[in-house]
Amino acid sequence: MTAILDNPARRLFLKTGAAAGGGLLLSFSLPGLVRAQDETPGGAAANPFSAFVRIAPDGTVTIAAKRPEIGQGIKTSMPMLIAEELDVDWAAVRIEQAPIDAKVFGEQSAGGSTSTPEDWEPMRQVGAVGRALLIQAAAQRWNVPAPSLATEPGFVVDKAGRRRLPYGELAQAAASLAPPDPKTLVLKDPKAYRIIGKPHPQSDTAAIVVGKPLYGIDVRVPGMLYATFLKAPVFAAKVAKVDLAPARAVKGVRHAFVVDGGTELEGLLGGVVVVADTWWAARKGRNALEVTWADHPTSAQSSAGFIKKAAELHGQPPHRNLKAVGDVDAALKSAAKVVSADYSYPFNAHATLEPQNCTASFKDGKVEIWAPAQNPEDGRELVARTLGIKPEDITIHFTRSGGGFGRRLMNDFMVEAAWISKVVGAPVKLLWTREDDLQHDFYRPAGFHRLTAGLDAQGGLTAWRNHFVTFGEGQKFARAANMAGTQFPFGAVENYALDVSVMPLGVPTGWLRAPGNNAYGFVLQGFTDEVAHAAGADPVAFRRQLLGAPRLIGEPGRGDSFHTGRMRAVLDKVAEASGWGRKTGKGVGLGVACHYSHRGYVAVVVEAAVADGSLTVRKAWAAVDVGRQIVNPNGAEQQVQGSVLDGIGSSLGQAITIENGAVAQSNFGDFPMLRLADAPDVEVHFVTSDNPPTGLGEPALPPAPAALVNAIFAATGKRIRTLPIGDQLA
């Protein structure tokens, strides 16, 4: 994946203007968007600002955050970039959420740990342009050359004349100046950073602590009703028969009706809607319903059936090859030792603490929406298509999300709320129950891997084969069920093959935090540990040898490029931090894993103790390389800690089981989240490298499950090859 700073077609364009009440306002757009605006009457100036800075006469600086805040801290860290180059006092900064408008903002999604790599340079350029304009305004007032001036936080200074002017006094004059080309500006040397690289609390923390309404679940609009939407346990099954009278008889219920729906799993599906004055009344009305659901082909599918089918497919030639290098068959025949193992993992749910919700108001052919969305523009298109209206007749407002993890990239809850509002002719808040959330998710696909490795007489890896059984039909994978052929150890072993076989699936799937890699890290690094022990090698030493000399595997700048030197650096750091090789005592083990995903290099060591079949995760260490700069160390450390704990928690007991086409789990009682008492301390170390900064929402999760199961092996001699761990240690 190419970052924005490597793509000249997405350079920054800026313009200036006067803020309401006086002051300076900066806006910016991307070239393609500017061209589209220029083709409309009035040109780009007729459009709202894509992202902006407002400097008020009193010196207050308001910075808009264009991307959704889903707990990853981006609402704070991206304005920090602007504030740094603008050279303001962070205490004077106010942050607000930007409105949603793709025509002028460009990409406004959150996912894939892309915000930092895509916005690192453009956000700093915005601040640099503002600073240059303020200097120019001061130069004109003092009648001196602009290069003779400098800035201190919130001030332009003329050191020769010992004069200084606050930004607030210069803002209005600066607003009348033409902005310079961002490419001509020299950005700050990192050694001069005052804001970037310093820990700062998240901008919403104070409001969250006192319970201020920030989340989608908090939205209230005048005349709003509350809705519940009962869908079939089997995905996309329609209503065959229902008596709506019991629901309508509940006090406070205004409407109860059947939605026929379609077959698009991320769209409007069939079900029964109950709308009431309060959510509790709507829930009572829904509970009064007795629905007979129509037959659906997916009802024949089950987790047990998938496991059985995967075993059959592993006993047959693979459907196709995804990547092949060398001659794996010949290398395995000549190997001094062959190691084989089957690894598998279940479907998994996002389990966001805030259930899916959306408030919508349809009126006069237009709809206004308040939603905790990760991907609002796709939601706009889905609503427009489903309701038969124009995308430009849809206004979407960001709310803070109570967790995303990829779930809110899908917008089924958004189209449901908009549809219900149109039918009832009133604003509606749709709120899912926890059971709805777990049983109508877009699940991380289950997967089944048969791995075979060959070792030479010296314990070197000579061959690697993975027969991956997943979901799809023909050449097409189910969403998020594919696997890149360039996953390490590709490029490090002379004979390598990734084969695949697929089976059909009617269960909706989607992207869960660190998509694909959240499972592949467990498989690849768990099996690597097995191979290391078969070779008689220390697991860290074996990985060092496998990584070899520092070099780039893959094409430079692409998402699948992998630098062995960067991975070795984090591996060495985590080994040092954890005291790798020390004696741990009976029943206690250290496990290591390292994985590359989302442009981040992470190595994790876990210390685990097993006694009488009971597992205690004592501590975890993580070493992380996401480039030369950590924007906000406070948020960055939290993201790594959260990712590692997420990986450990999902490994311990989380599984979504399909029975007769429906999800068997219903709440946290049978889908357990990691509890505080079971959460280990996670010690984080950042390893900087001379590479552009990248994101941190995802790359620290994938090595954690493997490090945990490898620690269990070190403690007990028992291999865990199937997640979740559950009672496998009993």
Phi and psi in degrees as a GROMACS rama.xvg file:
@    title "Ramachandran Plot"
@    xaxis  label "Phi"
@    yaxis  label "Psi"
@TYPE xy
-93.4412  127.511  THR-2
-72.6311  159.315  ALA-3
-60.4813  -33.4655  ILE-4
-70.5205  -14.5616  LEU-5
-96.8263  1.52569  ASP-6
-118.354  99.0249  ASN-7
-64.0693  -17.9129  PRO-8
-71.5188  -9.589  ALA-9
-119.19  33.0925  ARG-10
-67.1361  162.506  ARG-11
-85.6764  138.393  LEU-12
-118.644  136.275  PHE-13
-126.665  156.884  LEU-14
-143.884  163.189  LYS-15
-121.882  164.418  THR-16
-166.826  173.934  GLY-17
-92.5238  131.483  ALA-18
-75.9079  156.499  ALA-19
-57.6952  131.415  ALA-20
83.5375  9.21752  GLY-21
91.0745  156.988  GLY-22
118.448  -177.987  GLY-23
-108.058  135.553  LEU-24
-127.85  128.262  LEU-25
-109.982  137.965  LEU-26
-132.486  158.401  SER-27
-145.217  152.972  PHE-28
-141.084  166.471  SER-29
-97.5285  148.79  LEU-30
-51.774  -46.718  PRO-31
-59.8942  -37.3544  GLY-32
-71.92  -38.7268  LEU-33
-61.9003  -41.0157  VAL-34
-62.0839  -42.1217  ARG-35
-64.1274  -37.1194  ALA-36
-69.074  -39.3347  GLN-37
-63.9741  -20.1971  ASP-38
-81.7912  -8.98151  GLU-39
-95.2749  154.621  THR-40
-56.0001  130.352  PRO-41
91.9406  -14.1528  GLY-42
65.8724  -162.7  GLY-43
-61.8921  -29.7745  ALA-44
-64.9847  -17.5129  ALA-45
-80.1729  -6.57481  ALA-46
-99.885  153.954  ASN-47
-65.723  163.267  PRO-48
-70.4209  141.675  PHE-49
-76.109  -41.5478  SER-50
-162.479  149.189  ALA-51
-155.029  165.253  PHE-52
-123.929  132.843  VAL-53
-116.701  127.796  ARG-54
-113.271  115.057  ILE-55
-84.3578  160.583  ALA-56
-57.1518  -27.1587  PRO-57
-83.6064  4.60726  ASP-58
91.1106  -4.61969  GLY-59
-66.5708  134.721  THR-60
-114.223  120.046  VAL-61
-106.104  123.953  THR-62
-118.411  129.818  ILE-63
-89.9322  137.12  ALA-64
-100.799  119.395  ALA-65
-85.8116  -18.6776  LYS-66
-101.096  157.15  ARG-67
-72.3981  141.935  PRO-68
-92.954  116.39  GLU-69
-120.468  19.5029  ILE-70
104.613  -3.12905  GLY-71
-88.6368  -3.83899  GLN-72
84.289  10.5558  GLY-73
-70.16  -24.7807  ILE-74
-66.2695  -22.2164  LYS-75
-96.9643  -46.0667  THR-76
-70.1978  -35.8639  SER-77
-70.7688  -42.7641  MET-78
-60.4022  -27.8345  PRO-79
-60.1592  -36.2307  MET-80
-64.4202  -43.8219  LEU-81
-64.7344  -46.6685  ILE-82
-62.4197  -35.3071  ALA-83
-61.908  -50.9446  GLU-84
-74.808  -27.5464  GLU-85
-69.9129  -24.1457  LEU-86
65.3942  65.1678  ASP-87
-120.149  165.153  VAL-88
-77.7559  123.983  ASP-89
-59.1119  -28.3226  TRP-90
-66.7843  -20.6334  ALA-91
-89.83  -1.53788  ALA-92
-89.4811  136.188  VAL-93
-117.908  136.246  ARG-94
-111.28  135.261  ILE-95
-131.939  154.822  GLU-96
-79.2579  128.906  GLN-97
-71.8795  152.017  ALA-98
-69.1306  164.303  PRO-99
-95.7712  119.316  ILE-100
-161.596  100.791  ASP-101
-64.7392  -26.3104  ALA-102
-65.3989  -26.9166  LYS-103
-118.866  -20.355  VAL-104
-96.0001  -19.5594  PHE-105
71.5859  -143.875  GLY-106
-66.0417  124.54  GLU-107
-128.29  31.1225  GLN-108
-95.4954  169.248  SER-109
-133.172  116.796  ALA-110
168.895  151.988  GLY-111
74.5866  13.9294  GLY-112
51.5753  43.3759  SER-113
-100.167  -15.8871  THR-114
-60.4487  -49.1388  SER-115
-64.1063  -50.5109  THR-116
-64.1745  -31.0094  PRO-117
-82.1756  -30.6131  GLU-118
-106.551  -4.40272  ASP-119
-53.5782  -50.1162  TRP-120
-81.9746  -47.3891  GLU-121
-57.3219  -41.6998  PRO-122
-64.5207  -40.413  MET-123
-66.5424  -35.0881  ARG-124
-65.028  -36.9612  GLN-125
-58.1229  -48.5451  VAL-126
-63.318  -38.9351  GLY-127
-66.0151  -38.3729  ALA-128
-65.131  -43.4675  VAL-129
-60.1712  -42.0902  GLY-130
-63.7429  -41.7096  ARG-131
-63.1829  -38.5083  ALA-132
-67.0913  -40.8981  LEU-133
-65.3377  -38.951  LEU-134
-63.4209  -42.934  ILE-135
-63.1607  -39.8152  GLN-136
-64.0669  -40.8164  ALA-137
-67.3219  -38.9261  ALA-138
-60.9306  -39.8094  ALA-139
-68.3369  -38.7991  GLN-140
-66.1805  -40.8511  ARG-141
-90.4094  -7.66338  TRP-142
57.4533  50.3085  ASN-143
-130.485  161.135  VAL-144
-66.344  138.5  PRO-145
-57.3387  -38.8058  ALA-146
-63.2099  -14.7127  PRO-147
-82.7896  -4.06977  SER-148
-107.235  159.332  LEU-149
-140.888  -177.947  ALA-150
-129.157  150.723  THR-151
-122.271  160.918  GLU-152
-49.3509  108.237  PRO-153
86.7003  2.70468  GLY-154
-137.613  147.446  PHE-155
-98.8336  134.023  VAL-156
-124.637  142.084  VAL-157
-113.483  93.8967  ASP-158
-65.0746  -32.2497  LYS-159
-66.28  -41.161  ALA-160
-94.5057  1.93167  GLY-161
54.5313  42.1596  ARG-162
-115.422  154.994  ARG-163
-151.218  143.99  ARG-164
-129.496  133.863  LEU-165
-71.9135  149.222  PRO-166
-54.8099  -35.997  TYR-167
-60.4701  -33.0987  GLY-168
-77.0403  -22.1716  GLU-169
-98.55  -12.661  LEU-170
-60.2035  -44.8851  ALA-171
-66.1475  -40.463  GLN-172
-65.4081  -40.284  ALA-173
-63.3568  -30.4523  ALA-174
-65.9357  -20.8221  ALA-175
-89.3251  -4.06055  SER-176
-91.2247  151.597  LEU-177
-77.173  132.259  ALA-178
-71.8743  146.688  PRO-179
-74.7688  162.51  PRO-180
-67.2568  122.321  ASP-181
-55.0614  -29.2891  PRO-182
-66.0401  -20.9353  LYS-183
-86.3534  -6.91763  THR-184
-93.4984  141.134  LEU-185
-93.921  119.998  VAL-186
-78.1112  162.001  LEU-187
-59.4787  146.369  LYS-188
-70.851  132.528  ASP-189
-52.9264  -25.923  PRO-190
-64.4453  -20.3567  LYS-191
-96.3622  2.65263  ALA-192
-62.7738  134.808  TYR-193
-108.873  -24.9397  ARG-194
-113.599  -52.7243  ILE-195
-62.9501  134.786  ILE-196
87.1349  -3.36637  GLY-197
-106.127  140.878  LYS-198
-71.4701  133.07  PRO-199
-135.695  140.677  HIS-200
-67.1853  156.73  PRO-201
-65.5427  145.164  GLN-202
-63.7122  -27.4213  SER-203
-97.1895  0.221299  ASP-204
-57.6769  -47.0749  THR-205
-60.2841  -40.9615  ALA-206
-67.4567  -37.4306  ALA-207
-65.7939  -42.0041  ILE-208
-60.7517  -37.2672  VAL-209
-95.0976  5.88456  VAL-210
78.3561  26.3809  GLY-211
-67.6109  147.104  LYS-212
-74.6889  106.038  PRO-213
-121.031  -24.6989  LEU-214
-91.5258  163.133  TYR-215
-57.1235  -35.7453  GLY-216
-66.8965  -16.418  ILE-217
-89.9888  -9.85221  ASP-218
-64.0382  136.37  VAL-219
-133.711  135.054  ARG-220
-132.128  152.945  VAL-221
-58.0322  137.568  PRO-222
74.0981  15.5178  GLY-223
-74.7137  137.891  MET-224
-106.954  169.356  LEU-225
-116.613  140.061  TYR-226
-129.883  146.425  ALA-227
-121.918  153.741  THR-228
-134.071  110.267  PHE-229
-91.7316  118.33  LEU-230
-112.163  163.314  LYS-231
-67.2079  144.856  ALA-232
-58.6822  -36.6857  PRO-233
-87.7975  124.453  VAL-234
-59.222  127.355  PHE-235
75.315  6.38605  ALA-236
-70.5023  147.558  ALA-237
-102.513  167.172  LYS-238
-73.8023  126.559  VAL-239
-93.0193  -40.6152  ALA-240
-159.963  139.311  LYS-241
-157.304  142.849  VAL-242
-101.861  113.755  ASP-243
-83.659  -11.5592  LEU-244
-58.489  -44.155  ALA-245
-59.5412  -36.2972  PRO-246
-69.7254  -43.1892  ALA-247
-66.5672  -21.0964  ARG-248
-79.7562  -13.1852  ALA-249
-71.7405  132.285  VAL-250
-58.8115  130.212  LYS-251
95.6206  -13.3518  GLY-252
-76.528  128.697  VAL-253
-99.7501  -37.2167  ARG-254
-144.237  146.547  HIS-255
-147.452  123.483  ALA-256
-153.349  161.984  PHE-257
-93.7541  136.618  VAL-258
-106.373  121.441  VAL-259
-68.8007  -46.1708  ASP-260
70.1479  178.667  GLY-261
-119.217  -155.093  GLY-262
-114.904  -3.60636  THR-263
-75.3063  113.704  GLU-264
-62.525  -28.1294  LEU-265
-93.6813  6.0172  GLU-266
-106.61  -153.505  GLY-267
-83.2823  112.941  LEU-268
-98.9927  170.812  LEU-269
-72.3191  154.673  GLY-270
168.383  -166.035  GLY-271
-126.22  130.489  VAL-272
-106.654  136.323  VAL-273
-124.604  126.993  VAL-274
-120.204  135.077  VAL-275
-146.055  176.126  ALA-276
-69.9529  -29.7101  ASP-277
-130.953  158.672  THR-278
-67.753  -34.9603  TRP-279
-64.2729  -39.4393  TRP-280
-65.3465  -39.7767  ALA-281
-63.6011  -39.1774  ALA-282
-66.6335  -41.9605  ARG-283
-62.5809  -41.1097  LYS-284
-63.5088  -40.8256  GLY-285
-63.2881  -42.591  ARG-286
-65.5063  -21.282  ASN-287
-79.5103  -10.0847  ALA-288
-77.8732  146.216  LEU-289
-124.168  109.989  GLU-290
-110.869  135.461  VAL-291
-102.103  123.286  THR-292
-97.0884  145.082  TRP-293
-70.5841  153.728  ALA-294
-62.2561  149.249  ASP-295
-146.429  140.871  HIS-296
-58.0508  -30.6546  PRO-297
-64.9922  -18.4765  THR-298
-63.2058  -14.1096  SER-299
-84.4031  -5.62005  ALA-300
-94.9029  149.096  GLN-301
-157.331  158.697  SER-302
-61.3533  -40.6527  SER-303
-61.3189  -39.6342  ALA-304
-66.4058  -38.364  GLY-305
-65.4898  -40.1632  PHE-306
-62.4734  -43.5084  ILE-307
-64.5708  -43.2391  LYS-308
-66.2792  -39.1538  LYS-309
-61.4867  -39.736  ALA-310
-63.1572  -39.5671  ALA-311
-63.3653  -44.4388  GLU-312
-67.8834  -33.5932  LEU-313
-66.7199  -23.1022  HIS-314
-87.7082  2.33998  GLY-315
-120.62  164.168  GLN-316
-60.0957  142.943  PRO-317
-63.2581  154.948  PRO-318
-65.1394  -38.8018  HIS-319
-163.402  168.144  ARG-320
-106.059  135.487  ASN-321
-96.675  -29.348  LEU-322
-158.745  135.332  LYS-323
-144.793  132.951  ALA-324
-136.825  132.889  VAL-325
73.0389  -156.814  GLY-326
-125.891  93.2835  ASP-327
-65.356  -42.5102  VAL-328
-58.813  -47.9127  ASP-329
-65.0672  -39.6256  ALA-330
-66.3102  -37.3658  ALA-331
-69.5241  -36.5175  LEU-332
-63.8492  -34.9174  LYS-333
-94.5601  1.09757  SER-334
-69.1622  145.432  ALA-335
-71.7335  -29.1711  ALA-336
-148.045  138.891  LYS-337
-117.678  132.043  VAL-338
-116.733  131.851  VAL-339
-134.164  146.521  SER-340
-162.574  151.245  ALA-341
-106.506  129.792  ASP-342
-120.527  145.229  TYR-343
-150.992  161.277  SER-344
-149.804  154.8  TYR-345
-91.7764  176.036  PRO-346
-60.8784  148.991  PHE-347
-139.836  149.21  ASN-348
-103.661  158.163  ALA-349
-74.5078  -36.9884  HIS-350
50.5623  50.3064  ALA-351
-62.8853  139.238  THR-352
-65.3935  -32.6124  LEU-353
-90.1591  113.363  GLU-354
-60.3786  164.216  PRO-355
-63.4521  140.136  GLN-356
-158.913  159.918  ASN-357
-163.989  141.238  CYS-358
-111.981  132.006  THR-359
-138.301  146.036  ALA-360
-134.042  110.156  SER-361
-100.025  128.191  PHE-362
-156.479  130.928  LYS-363
54.2739  41.5905  ASP-364
78.6685  6.27194  GLY-365
-125.936  155.904  LYS-366
-134.281  136.75  VAL-367
-112.44  133.857  GLU-368
-130.872  137.167  ILE-369
-118.258  117.101  TRP-370
-147.785  142.771  ALA-371
-83.2542  75.5559  PRO-372
-104.729  144.082  ALA-373
-91.2527  -22.5539  GLN-374
-139.121  68.9773  ASN-375
-65.595  -31.4384  PRO-376
-69.0233  -35.863  GLU-377
-64.5721  -35.4578  ASP-378
-63.9098  -39.8844  GLY-379
-59.4062  -46.1973  ARG-380
-64.6135  -39.8057  GLU-381
-65.059  -44.1662  LEU-382
-64.5147  -44.0918  VAL-383
-60.492  -44.9425  ALA-384
-65.2334  -40.8957  ARG-385
-74.5978  -40.0616  THR-386
-88.2047  -8.53899  LEU-387
71.0448  36.7655  GLY-388
-123.154  172.313  ILE-389
-81.5153  143.868  LYS-390
-56.194  -34.4911  PRO-391
-71.8803  -9.12144  GLU-392
-92.8062  13.5403  ASP-393
-119.08  123.417  ILE-394
-108.791  127.195  THR-395
-118.866  133.643  ILE-396
-111.503  133.658  HIS-397
-71.0798  137.856  PHE-398
-120.09  160.28  THR-399
-66.7349  145.236  ARG-400
-102.992  136.559  SER-401
-84.3852  61.0208  GLY-402
96.6386  141.053  GLY-403
-126.281  -67.4324  GLY-404
58.2671  18.0195  PHE-405
100.819  -18.5009  GLY-406
-62.0579  -40.4509  ARG-407
-86.2105  10.8747  ARG-408
-71.0935  -25.0046  LEU-409
-92.3151  146.815  MET-410
-123.746  33.6825  ASN-411
-60.7169  -39.7915  ASP-412
-65.2147  -30.0677  PHE-413
-69.6739  -46.0686  MET-414
-70.6206  -31.6497  VAL-415
-62.985  -47.7013  GLU-416
-63.4248  -43.0359  ALA-417
-63.5382  -40.7512  ALA-418
-64.0854  -45.3168  TRP-419
-63.5402  -42.5165  ILE-420
-61.0861  -39.2985  SER-421
-64.7703  -41.3441  LYS-422
-67.7708  -43.6513  VAL-423
-88.3962  -13.1108  VAL-424
70.2047  32.9321  GLY-425
-152.658  158.627  ALA-426
-62.7098  141.911  PRO-427
-137.212  135.544  VAL-428
-104.229  118.196  LYS-429
-94.7459  127.446  LEU-430
-130.589  121.742  LEU-431
-78.958  151.343  TRP-432
-81.0597  167.811  THR-433
-61.2253  -37.4512  ARG-434
-63.9798  -41.928  GLU-435
-56.4629  -43.9653  ASP-436
-64.2604  -41.8908  ASP-437
-77.4354  -31.6108  LEU-438
-96.3547  -3.4285  GLN-439
-136.536  49.1884  HIS-440
-93.4098  179.866  ASP-441
-114.559  99.0371  PHE-442
-81.767  147.218  TYR-443
-60.2752  123.758  ARG-444
-63.127  142.502  PRO-445
-66.4316  164.178  ALA-446
-158.055  155.541  GLY-447
-137.539  125.83  PHE-448
-126.407  129.612  HIS-449
-109.882  113.282  ARG-450
-110.541  141.665  LEU-451
-137.815  133.435  THR-452
-132.159  147.421  ALA-453
-115.599  138.582  GLY-454
-119.566  143.931  LEU-455
-85.8878  -178.806  ASP-456
-64.3111  -22.661  ALA-457
-92.2227  2.63364  GLN-458
86.3933  12.6715  GLY-459
-83.1076  144.988  GLY-460
-77.931  120.566  LEU-461
-111.761  -19.8342  THR-462
-151.691  147.783  ALA-463
-147.901  125.146  TRP-464
-131.316  138.631  ARG-465
-130.313  114.803  ASN-466
-96.8067  104.757  HIS-467
-96.897  120.791  PHE-468
-104.825  122.788  VAL-469
-141.303  -159.121  THR-470
-115.057  144.911  PHE-471
156.321  -173.708  GLY-472
-142.369  128.236  GLU-473
62.8672  -125.804  GLY-474
-88.9254  -2.84244  GLN-475
-102.899  130.158  LYS-476
-87.9158  151.275  PHE-477
-64.209  157.011  ALA-478
-55.788  129.812  ARG-479
67.6222  14.7478  ALA-480
-101.776  1.30329  ALA-481
-87.3048  169.948  ASN-482
-141.048  132.233  MET-483
-70.0677  136.598  ALA-484
-72.4733  -8.55819  GLY-485
-99.3707  14.0233  THR-486
-63.8124  133.88  GLN-487
-57.2607  135.934  PHE-488
-94.3955  20.6422  PRO-489
-52.6348  136.132  PHE-490
89.1684  -15.916  GLY-491
-109.2  -6.62039  ALA-492
-128.056  138.368  VAL-493
-67.6291  -31.9678  GLU-494
-122.503  115.009  ASN-495
-142.58  140.182  TYR-496
-148.697  134.176  ALA-497
-118.155  112.217  LEU-498
-107.969  158.569  ASP-499
-142.755  145.488  VAL-500
-132.658  147.08  SER-501
-126.868  155.602  VAL-502
-133.865  150.485  MET-503
-69.4636  155.699  PRO-504
-146.89  133.678  LEU-505
-107.636  3.67438  GLY-506
-89.3029  133.193  VAL-507
-67.9032  135.084  PRO-508
-123.137  159.787  THR-509
-162.319  -170.629  GLY-510
-92.1116  118.185  TRP-511
-103.471  147.444  LEU-512
-30.4353  122.906  ARG-513
60.2608  59.5103  ALA-514
-48.6241  135.512  PRO-515
73.2262  -56.0694  GLY-516
-61.942  -26.5726  ASN-517
-61.5505  -22.6348  ASN-518
-103.2  -39.5481  ALA-519
-66.3984  -31.9773  TYR-520
-60.1418  -42.1557  GLY-521
-61.35  -46.3279  PHE-522
-67.781  -53.9012  VAL-523
-69.4884  -40.9021  LEU-524
-82.3866  -25.7425  GLN-525
-66.3338  -45.3542  GLY-526
-70.7834  -36.1125  PHE-527
-56.9442  -38.9315  THR-528
-63.5765  -41.1125  ASP-529
-61.1776  -43.26  GLU-530
-65.2678  -39.7509  VAL-531
-59.6757  -45.5432  ALA-532
-67.6206  -35.7825  HIS-533
-64.5547  -30.4929  ALA-534
-81.8498  -4.96645  ALA-535
73.2636  25.8466  GLY-536
-110.705  151.729  ALA-537
-63.4962  136.442  ASP-538
-58.8937  -36.9253  PRO-539
-71.7811  -44.2038  VAL-540
-62.6371  -39.0686  ALA-541
-63.4174  -41.9047  PHE-542
-66.6642  -39.6731  ARG-543
-58.5708  -45.5278  ARG-544
-64.1313  -39.5867  GLN-545
-67.5108  -38.0449  LEU-546
-67.4293  -36.4036  LEU-547
67.8951  -154.361  GLY-548
-67.1866  147.27  ALA-549
-58.6485  122.876  PRO-550
-163.534  160.985  ARG-551
-96.6533  126.32  LEU-552
-104.372  123.435  ILE-553
101.082  177.765  GLY-554
-81.3975  135.006  GLU-555
-57.8054  137.347  PRO-556
85.3105  -11.7349  GLY-557
-88.7062  156.246  ARG-558
-63.4023  -23.831  GLY-559
-97.9985  6.92934  ASP-560
-73.4027  144.919  SER-561
-140.115  125.65  PHE-562
-106.17  116.289  HIS-563
-65.9273  -31.5872  THR-564
-66.0467  -39.6228  GLY-565
-66.8155  -39.3238  ARG-566
-68.4722  -38.9815  MET-567
-64.7588  -34.6132  ARG-568
-64.655  -41.9703  ALA-569
-73.5821  -32.4824  VAL-570
-63.3808  -45.4104  LEU-571
-63.5021  -39.7507  ASP-572
-66.0805  -43.9378  LYS-573
-70.0942  -32.4336  VAL-574
-64.7748  -42.5777  ALA-575
-64.7281  -46.8563  GLU-576
-64.6925  -35.867  ALA-577
-87.7015  -7.14799  SER-578
68.6093  41.9551  GLY-579
-54.3588  136.053  TRP-580
96.9378  -9.49328  GLY-581
-72.6531  158.87  ARG-582
-75.4677  135.949  LYS-583
-113.325  -13.6072  THR-584
93.0455  167.229  GLY-585
-65.1096  133.776  LYS-586
76.1935  8.61411  GLY-587
-122.743  135.548  VAL-588
-141.905  154.962  GLY-589
-107.045  135.264  LEU-590
-125.583  144.754  GLY-591
-125.655  150.892  VAL-592
-157.296  151.272  ALA-593
-140.847  143.358  CYS-594
-153.259  149.619  HIS-595
-113.609  123.569  TYR-596
-156.897  150.817  SER-597
52.0574  39.6895  HIS-598
66.3969  17.4953  ARG-599
-119.193  141.101  GLY-600
-107.335  121.389  TYR-601
-137.778  135.247  VAL-602
-122.316  139.21  ALA-603
-130.425  138.402  VAL-604
-118.843  133.965  VAL-605
-118.562  138.033  VAL-606
-106.49  122.511  GLU-607
-129.607  147.112  ALA-608
-122.819  136.77  ALA-609
-125.397  124.177  VAL-610
-140.019  122.145  ALA-611
54.9725  40.1074  ASP-612
77.6582  3.4733  GLY-613
-102.595  130.705  SER-614
-101.914  133.163  LEU-615
-124.948  122.018  THR-616
-89.9996  109.172  VAL-617
-80.5841  -46.0655  ARG-618
-162.344  156.773  LYS-619
-134.95  146.004  ALA-620
-121.836  140.598  TRP-621
-132.983  134.734  ALA-622
-117.754  133.096  ALA-623
-134.863  133.5  VAL-624
-121.291  107.491  ASP-625
-123.411  34.7448  VAL-626
107.826  -166.657  GLY-627
-83.8948  -11.4399  ARG-628
-142.334  130.336  GLN-629
-97.7985  114.532  ILE-630
-64.4568  -54.4129  VAL-631
-128.624  97.2396  ASN-632
-56.1473  -32.5691  PRO-633
-61.2859  -53.5949  ASN-634
-68.0434  -35.6712  GLY-635
-63.6907  -45.8061  ALA-636
-61.2579  -40.9346  GLU-637
-64.0955  -38.6603  GLN-638
-64.8888  -41.6603  GLN-639
-66.0125  -46.6034  VAL-640
-59.6587  -45.9654  GLN-641
-62.7485  -38.1398  GLY-642
-65.9412  -45.4039  SER-643
-63.0578  -44.631  VAL-644
-65.012  -36.5629  LEU-645
-61.1744  -45.3182  ASP-646
-64.5527  -40.3214  GLY-647
-67.8107  -45.1641  ILE-648
-60.9231  -43.7832  GLY-649
-66.2959  -31.0117  SER-650
-72.7703  -30.2095  SER-651
-71.7589  -44.5301  LEU-652
-153.44  5.81304  GLY-653
-91.7902  127.334  GLN-654
-156.617  137.066  ALA-655
-101.226  122.625  ILE-656
-110.639  130.282  THR-657
-96.3808  126.554  ILE-658
-131.244  122.269  GLU-659
53.041  38.6881  ASN-660
81.5642  -0.315645  GLY-661
-122.73  160.944  ALA-662
-80.4126  130.732  VAL-663
-79.1659  -31.3417  ALA-664
-78.6063  153.53  GLN-665
-135.127  -22.2016  SER-666
-161.284  -175.004  ASN-667
-69.03  -10.8806  PHE-668
-66.1766  -35.731  GLY-669
-116.434  7.76835  ASP-670
-133.045  78.1983  PHE-671
-72.6636  132.353  PRO-672
-89.8277  156.454  MET-673
-65.5276  126.736  LEU-674
-93.1053  155.982  ARG-675
-56.9739  -38.9143  LEU-676
-65.3479  -22.9927  ALA-677
-100.575  -2.45491  ASP-678
-86.435  125.437  ALA-679
-78.3516  161.607  PRO-680
-67.6928  137.766  ASP-681
-118.269  114.763  VAL-682
-95.7598  126.144  GLU-683
-112.818  134.854  VAL-684
-129.163  129.226  HIS-685
-100.086  132.922  PHE-686
-110.737  110.494  VAL-687
-84.3285  145.898  THR-688
-138.642  161.272  SER-689
-81.5503  68.511  ASP-690
-140.239  153.594  ASN-691
-58.3368  145.736  PRO-692
-63.6216  143.779  PRO-693
-129.01  179.44  THR-694
-81.6495  168.219  GLY-695
-131.984  3.76334  LEU-696
-67.9704  -20.6912  GLY-697
-129.456  -36.6616  GLU-698
-64.4282  -18.1663  PRO-699
-84.2512  -9.00892  ALA-700
-75.7131  -47.4245  LEU-701
-55.5298  -38.0637  PRO-702
-76.7219  -16.0788  PRO-703
-64.1672  -47.4709  ALA-704
-59.8867  -40.3522  PRO-705
-67.2448  -41.7209  ALA-706
-60.4767  -37.0078  ALA-707
-66.5103  -49.8954  LEU-708
-68.8998  -30.5331  VAL-709
-69.0175  -32.803  ASN-710
-67.83  -37.8539  ALA-711
-62.6284  -40.5717  ILE-712
-62.865  -43.5198  PHE-713
-62.7623  -30.6584  ALA-714
-83.1254  -30.8699  ALA-715
-126.311  -19.2169  THR-716
80.3752  7.53683  GLY-717
-104.626  129.062  LYS-718
-88.6006  131.992  ARG-719
-102.411  112.808  ILE-720
-114.476  -1.53503  ARG-721
-130.914  129.319  THR-722
-99.8995  151.338  LEU-723
-78.225  168.357  PRO-724
-66.5653  -43.1561  ILE-725
50.5016  -126.222  GLY-726
-101.652  23.5502  ASP-727
-66.3245  -16.2687  GLN-728
-93.1316  -7.18915  LEU-729
